[in-house]
Amino acid sequence: MQNQRLLIMLEVAIMSALAYVLSTITLWKMPQGGSVSLVMVPIALMAYRRGLLAGLVTGVIVGELNHLLDGYVVHPVQLLLDYPVAFMALGLAGVVRLSRFEESSKRITALWGGLLLGVVGRLVCHFTSGVVWFAEYAPEGTPVALYSFVYNITYLLPEMIITGIVLTLILTRAPQLFFVAKANVRRFS
């Protein structure tokens, strides 16, 4: 049991480091923060592989790494919303257990559903932060809530689609990365 916990902690650490590295390789960067990268792939993969808690912990670590190494902070609550809590929300994908589905098409649908749940959680965090702390960037006459939503969905939606495609390819080509061997079935929860 101790070896199993150590293995899970090592996987969380490795996936967190990989996610941070992938977050530095951006396909597209927004002017006031946010970008399109593959940062969500390792977080979601960890959530599907080891469960909700492992996904949440991986997300918190990635968010804090992003904050410490490249963060922009105007308020302590904004720090929490834009970094550890936003990335932790991606771990919500772990509520979906892909192993419950036998058919490949159902697994893929469940994967996308879990990913959508995590991205909606992340969107809520960034949206709230945008409305409260970054309203000054909204063009004159534009409602702040609309501006924050459009701004954040502009990079989160493409990032979700790219992440979903990558995870779908991994699930269909290397499903062993999603499923722990029968001898190591325990989830981190």
C-alpha positions as CSV (number, residue, x, y, z in Angstrom):
1,M,0.0,0.0,0.0
2,Q,2.8,2.4,0.8
3,N,4.5,1.6,-2.5
4,Q,1.2,2.3,-4.3
5,R,0.8,5.7,-2.7
6,L,4.4,6.5,-3.6
7,L,3.8,5.4,-7.2
8,I,0.8,7.7,-7.4
9,M,2.7,10.6,-5.9
10,L,5.5,10.1,-8.4
11,E,2.9,10.0,-11.3
12,V,1.4,13.3,-10.0
13,A,4.8,14.9,-9.8
14,I,5.8,13.8,-13.3
15,M,2.5,14.8,-14.9
16,S,2.7,18.2,-13.1
17,A,6.2,18.8,-14.4
18,L,5.2,17.7,-17.9
19,A,2.1,20.0,-17.8
20,Y,4.2,23.0,-16.8
21,V,6.7,22.3,-19.6
22,L,3.8,22.0,-22.1
23,S,2.4,25.3,-20.8
24,T,5.5,27.1,-21.8
25,I,5.1,25.9,-25.4
26,T,2.2,28.1,-26.6
27,L,0.4,27.9,-29.9
28,W,-1.3,31.2,-29.2
29,K,-1.0,33.8,-26.4
30,M,-3.7,36.3,-25.4
31,P,-2.7,39.9,-24.7
32,Q,-3.8,40.1,-21.1
33,G,-3.0,36.5,-20.1
34,G,-4.2,33.1,-21.1
35,S,-2.8,31.0,-23.9
36,V,-3.4,27.9,-26.0
37,S,-1.1,25.1,-25.1
38,L,-1.1,21.4,-24.2
39,V,-1.1,22.1,-20.4
40,M,-4.4,20.4,-19.9
41,V,-3.4,17.0,-21.4
42,P,-1.3,15.7,-18.4
43,I,-3.7,17.1,-15.8
44,A,-6.7,15.4,-17.5
45,L,-4.8,12.2,-18.1
46,M,-3.8,12.0,-14.4
47,A,-7.5,12.6,-13.5
48,Y,-8.7,9.8,-15.7
49,R,-5.9,7.5,-14.7
50,R,-5.9,7.9,-11.0
51,G,-9.1,9.6,-10.1
52,L,-10.5,12.9,-8.9
53,L,-8.1,13.6,-6.1
54,A,-5.0,12.9,-8.2
55,G,-6.4,15.2,-10.9
56,L,-7.2,17.9,-8.4
57,V,-3.7,17.7,-6.8
58,T,-2.0,17.7,-10.2
59,G,-4.0,20.8,-11.2
60,V,-3.1,22.7,-8.1
61,I,0.6,21.9,-8.5
62,V,0.5,23.1,-12.2
63,G,-1.4,26.2,-11.3
64,E,1.1,27.1,-8.5
65,L,4.0,26.4,-10.8
66,N,2.5,28.7,-13.4
67,H,2.0,31.4,-10.7
68,L,5.5,31.1,-9.2
69,L,7.3,31.0,-12.5
70,D,5.3,33.3,-14.8
71,G,2.3,34.7,-12.8
72,Y,0.6,38.1,-12.8
73,V,-1.1,38.9,-9.5
74,V,-3.2,41.9,-8.6
75,H,-5.0,40.5,-5.5
76,P,-4.7,37.4,-3.4
77,V,-8.1,36.0,-4.4
78,Q,-7.3,36.7,-8.1
79,L,-4.1,34.7,-7.6
80,L,-6.1,31.7,-6.2
81,L,-8.8,32.0,-9.0
82,D,-6.4,32.3,-11.9
83,Y,-3.8,29.8,-10.9
84,P,-4.3,26.9,-8.4
85,V,-8.1,26.8,-8.3
86,A,-8.5,27.2,-12.1
87,F,-6.1,24.4,-12.9
88,M,-7.4,22.3,-10.0
89,A,-10.8,22.5,-11.7
90,L,-9.4,20.6,-14.7
91,G,-9.0,17.7,-12.3
92,L,-12.8,17.5,-12.2
93,A,-12.5,15.3,-15.3
94,G,-11.6,12.6,-12.7
95,V,-15.3,12.2,-11.8
96,V,-15.6,10.3,-15.0
97,R,-14.3,6.7,-14.8
98,L,-13.5,5.6,-18.3
99,S,-13.0,2.0,-17.2
100,R,-16.8,1.7,-16.7
101,F,-17.3,1.9,-20.4
102,E,-16.5,-1.1,-22.7
103,E,-17.2,0.5,-26.1
104,S,-14.5,2.8,-27.5
105,S,-17.1,5.3,-28.7
106,K,-18.7,5.5,-25.2
107,R,-15.2,6.0,-23.6
108,I,-14.5,8.8,-26.0
109,T,-17.8,10.5,-25.3
110,A,-17.1,10.2,-21.6
111,L,-13.6,11.5,-22.0
112,W,-15.0,14.6,-23.8
113,G,-17.7,15.0,-21.1
114,G,-15.2,14.9,-18.3
115,L,-12.9,17.4,-20.1
116,L,-15.8,19.7,-20.7
117,L,-16.6,19.6,-17.0
118,G,-13.0,20.5,-16.1
119,V,-12.9,23.3,-18.7
120,V,-16.2,24.8,-17.5
121,G,-14.8,24.9,-14.0
122,R,-11.6,26.6,-15.2
123,L,-13.7,29.1,-17.2
124,V,-15.8,30.0,-14.2
125,C,-12.6,30.8,-12.3
126,H,-11.0,32.9,-15.1
127,F,-14.4,34.6,-15.8
128,T,-14.9,35.6,-12.2
129,S,-11.4,36.9,-12.0
130,G,-11.9,38.9,-15.2
131,V,-15.1,40.5,-14.1
132,V,-13.8,41.5,-10.7
133,W,-10.2,42.4,-11.3
134,F,-9.7,43.0,-15.0
135,A,-12.9,45.0,-15.9
136,E,-10.7,47.9,-17.1
137,Y,-9.7,46.0,-20.2
138,A,-13.3,45.8,-21.5
139,P,-13.9,48.2,-24.4
140,E,-16.1,51.1,-23.5
141,G,-19.8,50.2,-23.8
142,T,-19.1,46.5,-23.6
143,P,-20.6,44.7,-20.5
144,V,-17.8,43.5,-18.3
145,A,-19.3,40.0,-18.0
146,L,-19.7,39.6,-21.7
147,Y,-16.1,40.8,-22.3
148,S,-14.7,38.4,-19.7
149,F,-16.6,35.5,-21.1
150,V,-15.6,36.2,-24.7
151,Y,-12.0,36.9,-23.8
152,N,-11.6,33.6,-21.8
153,I,-13.6,31.4,-24.1
154,T,-11.4,32.6,-27.0
155,Y,-8.4,30.6,-25.7
156,L,-10.1,28.0,-23.5
157,L,-12.3,26.5,-26.2
158,P,-9.5,26.0,-28.7
159,E,-7.3,24.6,-25.9
160,M,-10.1,22.2,-24.9
161,I,-10.6,21.0,-28.5
162,I,-6.8,20.4,-29.0
163,T,-6.6,18.7,-25.6
164,G,-9.6,16.5,-26.4
165,I,-8.1,15.5,-29.8
166,V,-4.8,14.6,-28.2
167,L,-6.5,12.6,-25.4
168,T,-8.7,10.8,-27.9
169,L,-5.7,9.8,-29.9
170,I,-3.9,8.6,-26.8
171,L,-7.0,6.7,-25.6
172,T,-7.4,4.9,-29.0
173,R,-3.7,4.3,-29.7
174,A,-2.3,3.8,-26.1
175,P,-5.2,3.1,-23.7
176,Q,-2.7,1.6,-21.2
177,L,-1.8,5.2,-20.3
178,F,-5.4,5.7,-19.1
179,F,-5.9,2.5,-17.2
180,V,-3.7,1.2,-14.4
181,A,-2.8,-2.5,-14.6
182,K,-5.1,-4.8,-12.8
183,A,-2.5,-5.4,-10.0
184,N,-2.4,-1.6,-9.4
185,V,-6.1,-0.8,-9.5
186,R,-6.2,1.5,-6.5
187,R,-7.1,5.1,-7.2
188,F,-5.7,8.1,-5.3
189,S,-8.7,9.1,-3.3
